[in-house]
Structure formats: structure tokens, C-alpha cells
Amino acid sequence: MSKKKIPLSMIFNIIVIGVCIGLVIYFIFSKDGLKDLMQGSGSYAWGWLAAAVVCHFGNVVIDCLITWQCIKKKYPKFTFMQGVKTAVTGHFFSAVTPGSSGGQPMQIYRLNRMGVDAGFASSVLLQKFLIYQITATVYAAVLFIANNKYILSQIKDSFTVWFVAVGFIMQLAIMAIVILAGLKPKWLKHTVRLFMPLITKLKGAKHSQKLIRNIDSKINVFRKSNKDFFKKPLRIALYTTEVAIQITLIYSVPYYVYKSLVPNGSGKWFEMVCAVAFVSIVSSMLPIPGASGVSELAFSVFFGSFFTGATLKSATLIWRTITFYFTIIVEGPMSVTGKDNSRLSPKEVREVISKSE
């Protein structure tokens, strides 16, 4: 009997799950962890913690709203509830796949099951991603300019400097790639082909050719759709404003966690928003599901000056629970269930994810 080989992706996912479980156990049961905090005599403001949850919920609602607005312009019968299902599908599969690679393919597949043309869905999601990427990058740049002394004071070693610099460059590179896809598709296609020898060496000729065809197809669809999209500046302004509010809400979560654990603390909201912006930049560097491990480390670096030794671990765990584990536990079931034809089976999920790799 032939032995079945365990896919590397499965091994990787098992390792990531193990890391997540290990981190949760560490932040709860280690010294000065959540268990020690709860057993101590400190005072906690639960209302502030509720505000943190509301902020994350508001971030999710706005993303659902933008998704619905983008699709219904061509499909008027597309409901807000369908927008919710599409958005949470993207959240969940972005959280559990390396480099958030599974989010958009699963959204496109689910939208197609709802009757939305796959080409249109792909283009809309790329436009939505472009607006979010540009807004988030500009947001971080403005925060750095407005409060550079504080940010620089938190970057205390060359290792952190390297992480922040590379993370910010990666954000700019992603933004540039998507802009080129819309404005100069031929340039982007030529640039992609420069990496053909490397892709062929790593993945083989068949896979590299398939990848090139897939990229060319997405660039063509994106370019065609953008001709109409960029002629409507008011719509772009609306989406950009909504994304800016969305980012502000999710970046405010650590501040409310801080106010919950350190009610009498003097930490400022603006400084914490700056800090979490750079946590996001650093976390985006490595293609690990949910940036597990990296996010916790970056949070400890940038928020160590706000929280005491007795509250930092608990704050890290609560922040990750609200912004990451909530996505897996609550949004996960919503991303594959439903009473209509958009319901996804485990087999379909595996097939879509494997095709996107």
C-alpha cells in the first residue's frame, strides 16, 4: 500500500495552530498573565472593554457596508446580508491562510455562487483592496509625520528599525503594484515576467505559466473596470472616508483595552493609534496566518511603555482575542454557512484555497 504524503500546507497550518494555542496558554498562565491579573486586587473598567469590542464590531460592519455598496452598483438585488456573508468570508480566510492569500479567492467564489460575475467580483475586490491599501499607508505616514518623536522613541534597536522599514516598504510596494495594474498594466505584466525564471525554478514550468496567465487575466479585468470606476471621484471619496473611519475604529481597540486595565493611566489615544499603526506594518511582513507571534511581539514592543509589567501580557491577549480570535470563532461559521446556494462545503473550500496557492 502506498503511503499518503502529508501536504506541507497542512503541516504549516498545524504548526500555526500550535503556536496560537501556545501563545494563549502563555498569556493566561505565565507570571503576570491574565490569570494573575484576575486574581489580583486591581480595578478594571469593563465599560472600556465593551467599547473595544464595539470598535471592532464597527470595523466589521463598515467593511460589510463597503462590500455591499461595491456589488450593488451593478447588481441592485444584492442584499446587505449577502454583503455581510461576503465580507466575513474574506475576514476568516484571510486570517487562517498565509499572507491572507485565501481571503479574496473565497470571496470571489462565494459571490459567484450568489450570481455575481467572477470577473466583476475580482475587479471590485481589487479596487476595494487598492482603496484600503492606499488609505492605510497614507494614514500611517500622516501619523508618523504628526508624531514622529514618539514613534522614534519606541524604536530602540536596529532589529525593530529593520522590521518597521521593511514592513513599510512592503506596504508601498503592494500599493504600487495595484496602482500599476490599473494605470500601466503593460509595465506590471513586463515586471511579473522578469520573475518568471525564479518562479519556474521554484514551482515548475507548468505552475509558473498558469500563474502568469492568471495574473494577466486579473490585470486585464482590473484595468477595464477601473476606466469606469475612476470617473466617479465622489464614490472614491465615499469609500476612502469609510475606510478611514474603519481604520480609526480598529486602531482604537488597544486604547480602550488600556483604559479597561489601567483606568487611571495617562496614556493618550493618539499615541496608541500611532503605535498600533506600526504594529500593523510590522505584522504584515511575514506571510503567517494572522501574523501569529509577530503581532504579539510587535505589540509588546510598541505598547510596553503604556502597560505595566502586570498588565502587558493580559492586554496583548485581550487585543488579539478581539481583533483576531473573534474573527475565527465568530466570523468563521458565518463564512461557510447559509440557507442559499452560497453555502460552502469543506471540499469546496479546500479546492478554492488550493487553486489560489
N, C-alpha and C positions, 0 to 999 in steps of 0.2 A: 504494500500500500504506500502511495506517495504521501509524503508529509506536506501539509499546507504551510506555506510561509506566512508569518505574521507581518502585515503591512507596516512599513516604517511609520506611516501616519498614525496608526493605531498605537504603536509603541510610544510615539511622541505625545499623543493625547493622554495616555495612561500616566506618563511622567508629569505632564502639566497638572492633571487632576490630583496626583500625589503631592505636587508642590503646593497647590491651593489648599488641600486638606491640612498639610503640614503647617502652612502659614497660619491658618485659622486656629489650629491647636496651640501653636506657639503664642499667638497674640492673646489667647484666652488664659492659658495655664502657666506661662512663664512668669518670672518675677516682674512685678509691676504691670502685669497683664490685666485683662478685663475682669478676671475672677478676683484678683486682689483689689481692684478698684471698687467693685460692687460690695466686697466685704469690708471695705474701709468705712471711715466716718465722714467722707467728703459729701458735699451737697451738689445735687445735679438739677439742672433746669430742663425738665422733659419737654417743655413747650418749644425750646430752641431746637431740640432734636426732631420734633414734629415738623418744624419749619424746614429743616434739612431734607426731610422726606418729601415735603410739599414741593421744594425746589426741583428735586429730581423728577417728581411726577410732572411738574410743569414743563420740564425739558422734554420729556417723552411726549406729552400732549402736543407741544409745538411741532415736534418732528412729525407726528401723525398728521397734523393740520397741513404742513407744507407738502407732505406726500399726497394728501387728498387734493390740495389745490393744483398741484402739478399735473395730476392724472385727469381730473375732471374737466380741464380746459378742452380736451379732445373727446373725453367720454363723460358726458353730462350725467349719466346714470350711475357713475361710480360713486358709491356712498362713503361717508366719513368712516363708518365701521370697517369698510374694506381698506381704507387708508390706514386705520389702526392696525389691522392684521398685517398689512404690507410692511409698515414701519417696525413693528415689534419683531417680525421675521428677520429684518435686516439687523436689528439690535442683537438678537440672540445669536445668529450665525456669525456675526462679526466678532462677538465675544468669545466664541468657542473654536474659532478657526485661526490658524497662524496668519498674522498680518491682516486680520479682518477680511481674508480672501473669500469667505463663503457668504458674506452679507448680501452683496449685490446679485450674484447668481441666483440665490434662493429667492430674492425679491422679484427678480425678472421672471423666474419660473412660476412663482405664485401669482403674479399679475397676469401672466399668460393663461393660467388656469381660470382667472376671473374674466377672461375675454379681452384683455389688453394686448395689443400687438407687441411682440417681443422686441422688435426694433425700436418702437416708440418708448417702451418701458426702459430699455437700455439707455437711450438718449436722455430721457428725463432724469434718470438716476445719476447719470454722469453730470448733467447740469446742476442737479441738487448738490452733488459732491463738490463740484467746482465752486459754487457759491459758499458752501460751508468751509472749504479749504482756504479760500481767499479771505473770508471774514475772520476765521480763526487765526490765520497767520498775521493779518493786519492788526487784529485785536492784541495778539501777543507783542507785536512790535510797538504798538502805541503804549501798552503797559510798561514795556521796558524803557521807552523814552521818558515816560512820565515819572517812573520810579526806579531809575537805573541804579541809584546809590544803594537802595535796599537789596535789589537783585544781586548786585555785585558783592555785597557784604555776605550773602548766603553761599556764594560760590568760592569756597575756601581752599580748594586744591585743584591741581591740574586735571585729575580724573573727572571731576564734576564739570570743569570748563570744557573738556573734550566731549562729554556726553551732551551738554547743552548746545554746543556749537554744531556737532554732527546732527543732532535732532532738528535744530532749526534749519540747517541746510537741506535736510531731507524734506521738511515741510515745504520749503521754497521749490525744491526740485519737483515734487509731486504737483504743486500748483502750476509750475511752468509746463509740465508735460500735458496737463489737461487743457491749459490755455493754447498750447501749440496744436492740440487735436482740433480745437475749434477755429483757430485763425490760420495756422500754417500746417495743414495735415501732411503735405509732402515732406516738409522738414522732419516732422516726427517719424514718418514712415522710413525715411532715409536713416535717421538716428537709430531706430529699432534694428534695422538691418546691419548696422555696424556691430551689434552684439550677436549676430547670427552664428558666427563660428564658436563662440563661447557656449551659447545655448545648445548647439548641435553636439558639442563635446560632452556637455553635462547630461543632456536628455535624449540625444539621438536625433538623426535627421528627420524622421517621421514626426516626432513630437515638436521639433522646432518649426517645421513647415506648417503644421497645424496651428501652432501658436501665432505665427506671423499672419496667417490667413484670418485668424480670429481677431487679432489686433487691427488689421486693415479694415475688416468689416465694421468693427466698433467705431473706428475713426471716421469712416465714411458716413455712418448713421449720425454720429455726433455732429459732424460738420454740416450736414444737410439740415438737421433740426435747429442748429444754432442760428442759421440765417434768419429764421422767424423769431427765435427767442430774443436775440439781441436787438431786435427792432422795437422791443417793448420795455423801455427803461423803467417804467412805473412798476411793472411786475418784478423786475430785478431788484428794484429798491425795496419793494414789499418783502420779498424773500430774504434779502440781506438784513433788513430790520428784524424780521422774525428770528433769523439765525443768531443775530447779535443778542437778542433777549434770551434765546435758548442757551447760548454760551455763558451769559451772565448768571443765569439760574444754576447751571451745573457747576460753575466755578465758585458759587456762593456756598455750596454744601459744606466745605471744610470750616468756614467761618461759623456757621450755625452749630456744627459739631463742637467747635471750640467754645462757643458761648454756653453750650449744654454742659460740658465737662469742667470748664473754668469760668463759672458765672461772673466772677469779679475780675476777670482778666482784662488787660488794657490793650490787647491786640486789635489792630484796625482791619476793617473789612477790605479796604483797597489793597493793603499789603498782602492779605491772604489770597485775594483774587490774582494778584501778580504771581504769587508763589505757585498756585495750582496751575496757572497757565504754563509755567516752566516744567512742572511735574508732567503735564500732558505732552510737552515737547520731548522730554527725555524718555517717557514711556513709549513713544511712537517709534523709537529707534529699532527695537528688536522685534522680529516677527513671531512673537509668542502670544498665544491666545490670552486676551485680557491683559497683556503685558504683566503677567503674574510674576511677582518677585521684583521686577524692575520698578513697577508703580509704588510698591511698598517702600523700597529703598529710597526712591526719589522723594516720596512724601516725608520720610524720616529726615532727609537732608534739609528740605526747604521749610519744614514746619517744626523742626527741632527747637527753634528759638521761641516758638509760641507756647507749646505744650511743656508741661513739667515731665520729669522722668517717670512720674507715677501715672501720667495720662496719655503719653505719646503713643504707646502700643494700642491702647484702647481706642484712641482717636483714629489711628490707621485702620484698625479692623472695622470700626463703625463706618468710616468713609468708604471703604471698599465694599462693605455689605450693601450700602445704599446705592452706590454707583455701578457695582459690578455683579455681586451675587444676587441682587434684586433682579437684574436682567435675566440671569439664568433660571432662578427659582420661579419668578412670577411671569416674565415675558416668554420664557421657553415654551411652556404648554400652549400659550396663545399663538405661538408662531407656527404650530403644525396642526392645530385643531380647527374645527369649523363645521357648520351644517351644510355648507355649499360645496361646490366642486373644487374649491381651493384647498380642501383638507389634504395634507401631505402624509404619505406613508413613510416609515423608516427607510424602505427600499428606495423610494424616490429621492429622499434627502441624500442618501449615500451616493446615488448616481449623479445628482446635480453637483455635489461637492467634488466628486472625483473628476468630473469633466472640467471643473474650474481650476483644478490644480495644475 
